[in-house]
Amino acid sequence: MYQVSLNHVSKIFRGKRGGFITALDDVSLSVNEGQIHAIVGESGSGKSTIGRMTAGLVRPSKGEIMVGGTEIRKIPEKDLFKQAQYIHQDPYGSLDPYTPVQEVLSRPLRYLLGIKSGPEQMKIILEYMEKMRLNTDYLNKTIQELSGGERQRVLVARAFIVNPRYVAADEPTTMIDFISRQEVMQMILDLRKQYNTAILFITHDLLVAGKVAEDLSVMYRGKVVETGKGSTILGKPLHPYTQLLMEVAPENLAKGIIPAREMQKAATAEHVTMIKGCKYAPVCPFAMKICSEVDPELKTVDGRMVSCHLY
């Protein structure tokens, strides 16, 4: 079975003011053929870093990423992009505004699949235009002439047009209106079903993740704090952070807004990378002495894995 997996992966970036920032800290998870695995967390939790790494856009600092049974560093870039694609969350900043839609969709066919024939390209492009519910009038329109929802459909089409085995969808519906959001999400689900694609679905909305994904991983500041079947986690979230996500408006999480009951401890959270123990301890209402001293490991509790000293 085709699978994309992270095995004890960490990613460290150099900070703007010097020093280093740990974006991911010893993360392990997998996405199987035909499966949707959702990653949920607020802004800055490391979700997008995982998506970009599994699509070959960012390299891990530690650990290994296996794509179809091969370590990602050993796969030539062109071969990797044939099987692993990334859907950006920003439909406005990720496409050249002056490029016609036809050219956007023909490039991956030309450069990745080696399809040079105009008629052959057009046949495939029209097939995906129909899937995205965009008529042929859009072919000659430039990206700047499209709405946000239309641009996002082009991004989805561009990712799936090479028939990849794996797609990382990074908050693909966040920056578009509600109606377009529903339609684009359904298009992704339909394409997954049709092509049996493995999908990593990145979102800040726990309830949406639970509706579309079989498996679910909740992240906090670069760590997976709870992971398992979506229905199990939504039915009874165990980690205090997962419980908090159930209470918070998704738009606040996207903006990095901390809930009111955590405001008093927010300042200490800024220094969380210096904490020896649990990174959630400075804002956790259930924190104990051990939480600031020992980083809890993921352990099996009630049908899922959770990283918390409460269990």
Secondary structure as a PSIPRED ss2 file (coil, helix, strand):
# PSIPRED VFORMAT (PSIPRED V4.0)

   1 M C   1.000  0.000  0.000
   2 Y C   1.000  0.000  0.000
   3 Q E   0.000  0.000  1.000
   4 V E   0.000  0.000  1.000
   5 S E   0.000  0.000  1.000
   6 L E   0.000  0.000  1.000
   7 N E   0.000  0.000  1.000
   8 H E   0.000  0.000  1.000
   9 V E   0.000  0.000  1.000
  10 S E   0.000  0.000  1.000
  11 K E   0.000  0.000  1.000
  12 I E   0.000  0.000  1.000
  13 F E   0.000  0.000  1.000
  14 R E   0.000  0.000  1.000
  15 G C   1.000  0.000  0.000
  16 K C   1.000  0.000  0.000
  17 R C   1.000  0.000  0.000
  18 G C   1.000  0.000  0.000
  19 G C   1.000  0.000  0.000
  20 F E   0.000  0.000  1.000
  21 I E   0.000  0.000  1.000
  22 T E   0.000  0.000  1.000
  23 A E   0.000  0.000  1.000
  24 L E   0.000  0.000  1.000
  25 D E   0.000  0.000  1.000
  26 D E   0.000  0.000  1.000
  27 V E   0.000  0.000  1.000
  28 S E   0.000  0.000  1.000
  29 L E   0.000  0.000  1.000
  30 S E   0.000  0.000  1.000
  31 V E   0.000  0.000  1.000
  32 N E   0.000  0.000  1.000
  33 E C   1.000  0.000  0.000
  34 G C   1.000  0.000  0.000
  35 Q C   1.000  0.000  0.000
  36 I E   0.000  0.000  1.000
  37 H E   0.000  0.000  1.000
  38 A E   0.000  0.000  1.000
  39 I E   0.000  0.000  1.000
  40 V E   0.000  0.000  1.000
  41 G C   1.000  0.000  0.000
  42 E C   1.000  0.000  0.000
  43 S C   1.000  0.000  0.000
  44 G C   1.000  0.000  0.000
  45 S C   1.000  0.000  0.000
  46 G C   1.000  0.000  0.000
  47 K H   0.000  1.000  0.000
  48 S H   0.000  1.000  0.000
  49 T H   0.000  1.000  0.000
  50 I H   0.000  1.000  0.000
  51 G H   0.000  1.000  0.000
  52 R H   0.000  1.000  0.000
  53 M H   0.000  1.000  0.000
  54 T H   0.000  1.000  0.000
  55 A C   1.000  0.000  0.000
  56 G C   1.000  0.000  0.000
  57 L C   1.000  0.000  0.000
  58 V C   1.000  0.000  0.000
  59 R C   1.000  0.000  0.000
  60 P C   1.000  0.000  0.000
  61 S C   1.000  0.000  0.000
  62 K E   0.000  0.000  1.000
  63 G E   0.000  0.000  1.000
  64 E E   0.000  0.000  1.000
  65 I E   0.000  0.000  1.000
  66 M E   0.000  0.000  1.000
  67 V E   0.000  0.000  1.000
  68 G C   1.000  0.000  0.000
  69 G C   1.000  0.000  0.000
  70 T E   0.000  0.000  1.000
  71 E E   0.000  0.000  1.000
  72 I H   0.000  1.000  0.000
  73 R H   0.000  1.000  0.000
  74 K H   0.000  1.000  0.000
  75 I C   1.000  0.000  0.000
  76 P C   1.000  0.000  0.000
  77 E H   0.000  1.000  0.000
  78 K H   0.000  1.000  0.000
  79 D H   0.000  1.000  0.000
  80 L H   0.000  1.000  0.000
  81 F H   0.000  1.000  0.000
  82 K H   0.000  1.000  0.000
  83 Q H   0.000  1.000  0.000
  84 A E   0.000  0.000  1.000
  85 Q E   0.000  0.000  1.000
  86 Y E   0.000  0.000  1.000
  87 I E   0.000  0.000  1.000
  88 H C   1.000  0.000  0.000
  89 Q C   1.000  0.000  0.000
  90 D C   1.000  0.000  0.000
  91 P C   1.000  0.000  0.000
  92 Y C   1.000  0.000  0.000
  93 G C   1.000  0.000  0.000
  94 S C   1.000  0.000  0.000
  95 L C   1.000  0.000  0.000
  96 D C   1.000  0.000  0.000
  97 P C   1.000  0.000  0.000
  98 Y C   1.000  0.000  0.000
  99 T C   1.000  0.000  0.000
 100 P E   0.000  0.000  1.000
 101 V H   0.000  1.000  0.000
 102 Q H   0.000  1.000  0.000
 103 E H   0.000  1.000  0.000
 104 V H   0.000  1.000  0.000
 105 L H   0.000  1.000  0.000
 106 S H   0.000  1.000  0.000
 107 R H   0.000  1.000  0.000
 108 P H   0.000  1.000  0.000
 109 L H   0.000  1.000  0.000
 110 R H   0.000  1.000  0.000
 111 Y H   0.000  1.000  0.000
 112 L C   1.000  0.000  0.000
 113 L C   1.000  0.000  0.000
 114 G C   1.000  0.000  0.000
 115 I C   1.000  0.000  0.000
 116 K C   1.000  0.000  0.000
 117 S C   1.000  0.000  0.000
 118 G H   0.000  1.000  0.000
 119 P H   0.000  1.000  0.000
 120 E H   0.000  1.000  0.000
 121 Q H   0.000  1.000  0.000
 122 M H   0.000  1.000  0.000
 123 K H   0.000  1.000  0.000
 124 I H   0.000  1.000  0.000
 125 I H   0.000  1.000  0.000
 126 L H   0.000  1.000  0.000
 127 E H   0.000  1.000  0.000
 128 Y H   0.000  1.000  0.000
 129 M H   0.000  1.000  0.000
 130 E H   0.000  1.000  0.000
 131 K H   0.000  1.000  0.000
 132 M C   1.000  0.000  0.000
 133 R C   1.000  0.000  0.000
 134 L C   1.000  0.000  0.000
 135 N C   1.000  0.000  0.000
 136 T H   0.000  1.000  0.000
 137 D H   0.000  1.000  0.000
 138 Y H   0.000  1.000  0.000
 139 L C   1.000  0.000  0.000
 140 N C   1.000  0.000  0.000
 141 K C   1.000  0.000  0.000
 142 T E   0.000  0.000  1.000
 143 I H   0.000  1.000  0.000
 144 Q H   0.000  1.000  0.000
 145 E H   0.000  1.000  0.000
 146 L C   1.000  0.000  0.000
 147 S C   1.000  0.000  0.000
 148 G H   0.000  1.000  0.000
 149 G H   0.000  1.000  0.000
 150 E H   0.000  1.000  0.000
 151 R H   0.000  1.000  0.000
 152 Q H   0.000  1.000  0.000
 153 R H   0.000  1.000  0.000
 154 V H   0.000  1.000  0.000
 155 L H   0.000  1.000  0.000
 156 V H   0.000  1.000  0.000
 157 A H   0.000  1.000  0.000
 158 R H   0.000  1.000  0.000
 159 A H   0.000  1.000  0.000
 160 F H   0.000  1.000  0.000
 161 I C   1.000  0.000  0.000
 162 V C   1.000  0.000  0.000
 163 N C   1.000  0.000  0.000
 164 P C   1.000  0.000  0.000
 165 R C   1.000  0.000  0.000
 166 Y E   0.000  0.000  1.000
 167 V E   0.000  0.000  1.000
 168 A E   0.000  0.000  1.000
 169 A E   0.000  0.000  1.000
 170 D E   0.000  0.000  1.000
 171 E C   1.000  0.000  0.000
 172 P C   1.000  0.000  0.000
 173 T C   1.000  0.000  0.000
 174 T C   1.000  0.000  0.000
 175 M C   1.000  0.000  0.000
 176 I C   1.000  0.000  0.000
 177 D C   1.000  0.000  0.000
 178 F H   0.000  1.000  0.000
 179 I H   0.000  1.000  0.000
 180 S H   0.000  1.000  0.000
 181 R H   0.000  1.000  0.000
 182 Q H   0.000  1.000  0.000
 183 E H   0.000  1.000  0.000
 184 V H   0.000  1.000  0.000
 185 M H   0.000  1.000  0.000
 186 Q H   0.000  1.000  0.000
 187 M H   0.000  1.000  0.000
 188 I H   0.000  1.000  0.000
 189 L H   0.000  1.000  0.000
 190 D H   0.000  1.000  0.000
 191 L H   0.000  1.000  0.000
 192 R H   0.000  1.000  0.000
 193 K H   0.000  1.000  0.000
 194 Q H   0.000  1.000  0.000
 195 Y H   0.000  1.000  0.000
 196 N C   1.000  0.000  0.000
 197 T C   1.000  0.000  0.000
 198 A E   0.000  0.000  1.000
 199 I E   0.000  0.000  1.000
 200 L E   0.000  0.000  1.000
 201 F E   0.000  0.000  1.000
 202 I E   0.000  0.000  1.000
 203 T E   0.000  0.000  1.000
 204 H C   1.000  0.000  0.000
 205 D C   1.000  0.000  0.000
 206 L H   0.000  1.000  0.000
 207 L H   0.000  1.000  0.000
 208 V H   0.000  1.000  0.000
 209 A H   0.000  1.000  0.000
 210 G H   0.000  1.000  0.000
 211 K H   0.000  1.000  0.000
 212 V H   0.000  1.000  0.000
 213 A C   1.000  0.000  0.000
 214 E C   1.000  0.000  0.000
 215 D E   0.000  0.000  1.000
 216 L E   0.000  0.000  1.000
 217 S E   0.000  0.000  1.000
 218 V E   0.000  0.000  1.000
 219 M E   0.000  0.000  1.000
 220 Y E   0.000  0.000  1.000
 221 R C   1.000  0.000  0.000
 222 G C   1.000  0.000  0.000
 223 K E   0.000  0.000  1.000
 224 V E   0.000  0.000  1.000
 225 V E   0.000  0.000  1.000
 226 E E   0.000  0.000  1.000
 227 T E   0.000  0.000  1.000
 228 G E   0.000  0.000  1.000
 229 K E   0.000  0.000  1.000
 230 G H   0.000  1.000  0.000
 231 S H   0.000  1.000  0.000
 232 T H   0.000  1.000  0.000
 233 I H   0.000  1.000  0.000
 234 L H   0.000  1.000  0.000
 235 G H   0.000  1.000  0.000
 236 K C   1.000  0.000  0.000
 237 P C   1.000  0.000  0.000
 238 L C   1.000  0.000  0.000
 239 H C   1.000  0.000  0.000
 240 P H   0.000  1.000  0.000
 241 Y H   0.000  1.000  0.000
 242 T H   0.000  1.000  0.000
 243 Q H   0.000  1.000  0.000
 244 L H   0.000  1.000  0.000
 245 L H   0.000  1.000  0.000
 246 M C   1.000  0.000  0.000
 247 E C   1.000  0.000  0.000
 248 V C   1.000  0.000  0.000
 249 A C   1.000  0.000  0.000
 250 P H   0.000  1.000  0.000
 251 E H   0.000  1.000  0.000
 252 N H   0.000  1.000  0.000
 253 L H   0.000  1.000  0.000
 254 A H   0.000  1.000  0.000
 255 K C   1.000  0.000  0.000
 256 G C   1.000  0.000  0.000
 257 I C   1.000  0.000  0.000
 258 I C   1.000  0.000  0.000
 259 P C   1.000  0.000  0.000
 260 A H   0.000  1.000  0.000
 261 R H   0.000  1.000  0.000
 262 E H   0.000  1.000  0.000
 263 M H   0.000  1.000  0.000
 264 Q H   0.000  1.000  0.000
 265 K H   0.000  1.000  0.000
 266 A H   0.000  1.000  0.000
 267 A H   0.000  1.000  0.000
 268 T H   0.000  1.000  0.000
 269 A H   0.000  1.000  0.000
 270 E C   1.000  0.000  0.000
 271 H C   1.000  0.000  0.000
 272 V H   0.000  1.000  0.000
 273 T H   0.000  1.000  0.000
 274 M H   0.000  1.000  0.000
 275 I C   1.000  0.000  0.000
 276 K C   1.000  0.000  0.000
 277 G C   1.000  0.000  0.000
 278 C C   1.000  0.000  0.000
 279 K C   1.000  0.000  0.000
 280 Y C   1.000  0.000  0.000
 281 A H   0.000  1.000  0.000
 282 P H   0.000  1.000  0.000
 283 V H   0.000  1.000  0.000
 284 C C   1.000  0.000  0.000
 285 P C   1.000  0.000  0.000
 286 F C   1.000  0.000  0.000
 287 A C   1.000  0.000  0.000
 288 M C   1.000  0.000  0.000
 289 K H   0.000  1.000  0.000
 290 I H   0.000  1.000  0.000
 291 C H   0.000  1.000  0.000
 292 S H   0.000  1.000  0.000
 293 E C   1.000  0.000  0.000
 294 V C   1.000  0.000  0.000
 295 D C   1.000  0.000  0.000
 296 P C   1.000  0.000  0.000
 297 E C   1.000  0.000  0.000
 298 L C   1.000  0.000  0.000
 299 K E   0.000  0.000  1.000
 300 T E   0.000  0.000  1.000
 301 V E   0.000  0.000  1.000
 302 D C   1.000  0.000  0.000
 303 G C   1.000  0.000  0.000
 304 R E   0.000  0.000  1.000
 305 M E   0.000  0.000  1.000
 306 V E   0.000  0.000  1.000
 307 S C   1.000  0.000  0.000
 308 C C   1.000  0.000  0.000
 309 H C   1.000  0.000  0.000
 310 L C   1.000  0.000  0.000
 311 Y C   1.000  0.000  0.000
